[in-house]
Amino acid sequence: MTERRPISKRVRFDVFKRDGFVCQYCGAHPPAAVLHIDHIVAVANGGENDFDNLITACESCNLGKGARDLAVAPEALADKAARIAEAEEQLAGYVAVLEAKRERIEAEAWRVVKTLTRKDSIQRDRFQSIKMFVERLGVTEVVEAAEIALGARGVYSDTATFRYFCGVCWNKIRDGEK
């Protein structure tokens, strides 16, 4: 760590004069502000008392900055707003993709319902099962399972047909996991 050496009155005055007796961070000036000399690269970080490493700062800015490097200063509000707007736009896009997927799965599930029941309605819990099968297997495999269930001999009731259909779907899921 560099040892802190005092800055001469002459160098202080020359820095104030170069900077127009104005805080280079916030624009404050006497008599409203007490001016300090700040090290651009802090002494704690190896900064020296070179004229080019010194800057005029009001007491508030100098004490607030501390030994931090200006490269790690907080991002500007405009930059932060732009970053947040970009994140919001990405989130809206993601929500739109999820909504499109939900709508597609629902439409495909209705296609399976019409194949399986030859009707435009079905019990809610059965519809939820069909949507889950469509999501896991894809509509082609689920329609095929519905056709297998409809073609099974000895299956007559809607409940029995639906159970057989579910069994075919679960078998396809298990076969796909092997």
Summary of the structure (lengths in Angstrom):
residues: 178
radius of gyration: 36.0
end to end distance: 62.5
largest distance: 105.6
contacts: 434
relative contact order: 0.07
helix: 64%
strand: 6%
